Amino acid sequence: MARPRAAATPEEHKRQERAYADAHAATYYHEMYQGPWPLYRARIEERLYRHLPRPRRVVDIGCGPIPSLPTVYEHAERYTCVDQSPGCLARLRLAYPRAEVVEADAEGFRVEGAFDLVVIIGVLHHVPEPPRVIEAAAALLRPAGLIVGMEPNERGEAVMDSPNERGIPDVEFDALYGRFEVLERWAWFVADYWMGLVERVPLPERPRRWADPTAWFAAVEDEERHMAEGGLPSMNVIIARRR
């Protein structure tokens, strides 16, 4: 299916992405509990806790209909969710009532305070000016605060369907986080890889395996071996510290 017409201006870009997210809020909500997403979150949290065992104050930029890191949400004293989609935020408010919610786009939001952690997962490839989001994130972090980012590279664009999504090339992804001290950096295959894995699981086991991220860790080593070959569609992930 052909994508809708791309935006002509940054404001139209944001409006189109907001309308698309509102229309697909229910789908996004359910997808976040299935497929590779529990694994992505579990692995990010595992590596994050090596450097920051208990983030107390967190800003989640472009969160969508659930907190990007639900386990971090459960233990945080303040977890602020920023998103421009009223439809996504309505679902988040119902399921995660302790979250502080800010309805605003990722480039133009305002949040008061200094934070231990800023989370930007699957956001920059939707926005017209990714560096502005990184600038806003850096301004929120306390000294030595951490940032977590994850984005698909340009080789994953074949599976993108909202009006203005574009993959973030590997080099551009690294450059966006150049002002930070990198603590962890890795890449995953896009969701199609994990779909292929689950299809090889016997049907009676499929729902349990699909819902339990720990069941997927055995596959990560094999995936990383393939990722080392390069030239593949991937999700780039970074955990970094404010200098």
N, C-alpha and C positions, 0 to 999 in steps of 0.2 A: 504494500500500500504506500502511495506517495505521501511524503510529508506535507503538512500545510505550508503555505508561503512563509518564507523567513521574514523577519522584521526589517524595516527600513531604518529605524532609529532605536537608540537604547531604551527609550520609554515604551515604544511599541514592543520591543523584544521582551521586556519585563511583563507587559500586559498579556502578551500571548502565552508566556510560560505560566503566569498566574492562572489564566483561564484553563490551560491544559491541566495543571495540577488540581484545580478545583473539580474538574470533570472526572478525574481519575483518582480522587482521594480514597475512595473505598478500595480500589484495586491496590494502590500503594500500601494501604494499611495492612492488607492481608499478605502481600508479597514480603513485607518486612519480617514476617514470622516464618517464612518458608525458604526453601532453596538454599542458595549460598549465603544469604544474609546473616543467619545466626552464626555461621562459621566466621564470616568476615568480622562480626562484632566480637565474638569470643577471642579470636586471635589478636585483634587490636587491643582489647582489654588486657589480655595476658601480657602483652609486651609493654603496654602503658604502665601497668602496675610495677614493672621492674624499676621504673624511674619516679613514679608518683603513686604510692600505694593507695592513698585515699584522697582524690581530688575533692575539695570541700566546696569550691565555688566554680561553676562551669557555665560557659556560654556555648550553645549548640546552634550554629548558624545554618539556616536552610534545613531544618530538622525534618520537615514533612509531617506525617500524621503520628509519628511516635518519636521519642528521644532516640537519637542516633546510637547512643550507648546506654541501653536501659539499666544495666547493672551499675554503671556509674551514677545514673539518676537515683537509683534506690538508696545509695549511701551518701549522696551529696547533701550538704546543708542548703545550698542554693543552686538550682539547675534552671537556667534561663534558655528558653526555646524561641528562636527567631525564625519566622517564615512569612512569606508574603501571601500564602494561600489561606483564605478563610475556611475553605472546605477541609484542608488538612488540619488546621489548628482546632477546628471544632471536634474532630475525632481525638486529637491529642488531649484536649481538655477533659473529655469524658474518661479516657483510659488512664491518664496520668495527671490527676488533679493537683498534685504538689508542684508541678512545673510552673515557673513564672513564664508567661507567654507574651511575646512581643510580635505584633503583626506589622511587618515591614520587610522591604526587600533587603537582600544580603549586602548591598552596597550603601544603603542609606539609613540603617537602623541606629537607634541611640539606646545605650544601656549604661547605667551608672555603676561604678565600682571597679575594683581590680580583681582579676580572676586567676585561679590556678591553672585552668585548662580551657582552651577554645577548640571546638570540634567543627570541622568543615568536611563532611563526608558526602560525596556525590553532588556537589553544589556548583563548583567553579565552571563545570562544562555547560551549565545552564545560564550563566550570567553574561552580560555584554562586556564587562570590564573586570576580569578576575583580579588584577593587581589591587583594585580598590577594596575588594573584600579582604585580601591579606593585610592591607594597611589598617583597616578597621579592626581586624583581629589582633594585630600586634599592639595596637593602642590599648586594648583591653587587658592585656596580660600583665601580671605583676612581674617584677624582676625574677628571672629564671623560671617563669611560668611556661607551660608546655602547650603545643599546638599539635593536633592530629588531623591529617588530611588524607583523603582518598578520592581519586578520580580515574575514569577510564581514559586510555590513550586514544589517538586518532584511528587506530586500527580496529577499534570497537564500534565505530560509527554505523556500521551496517545494521546493528541491532537497536539503534536509537530512533525514537519516534516522535518526541515533542518538537515543536516548530523550530527551535533555535539551538538545540543541543549540538555541541561539537566536541570531539575528543581533545584532550589536552596532551600534546606530544610529550614524550618522555623528557626531553631537554627543557621544554617550556615548564613542565611541572616542577623540575628541580630548580629552575630559575625563580619561580614564584616564591619558593621557600628559602631563597638564597640568604636572606637576612637572619635566618635562624641557625642554631647549632644542631646538626642532624644527629639524633640518637638512634633511630631505627629507620631503615628504608628497605622496602621489598615490593614485590609485584605478584599479583595473582592473575590467573586467567579470568576472562569475563564469564558471565553466568552460563553461557553455552557449554563450557567445559564441565561444570558441575552437573548440568542437565544430562550430559552424556554419561557421567558416572552413575547417576541415580537410575538411569534407564537400564544399566547392567545389573542392578540389584534385583534379586527375586521379588516378585510383586508382593507377597505377604510381608516382606521386611521393609518395603519401600517407605510407607508412611512413618515408621519409627525412625529409620535412618535419615529421612528427609528433615525431620523435625529436631533431631538431636545433633548439635554441632560437634560434640566430642566424637561421634562416629565417623566424622570426616577427617580428623587430624591425620589418620594413617595415609590419606591420599595427598597430603600437603607436600611431603618429601618428594613424591613422584612428580607432582606439579612443578615444584621448584627446579627439578632437574630439566624438565621440558622448557621452563621459562628461561633457563640459562642459554638455550639455543638462540633466543632473541627473535625479533621480527614478528611477534605474536600479539594479538589483541589482549590487553591486560588492564587490570586495575592497579594503578600505582598508589602506594601507601607510604606515609611518612609520619614519624613522631619526632618532633624537634623542640628545642628549648629557646626561649627568648634570650638573646645575648645580653 
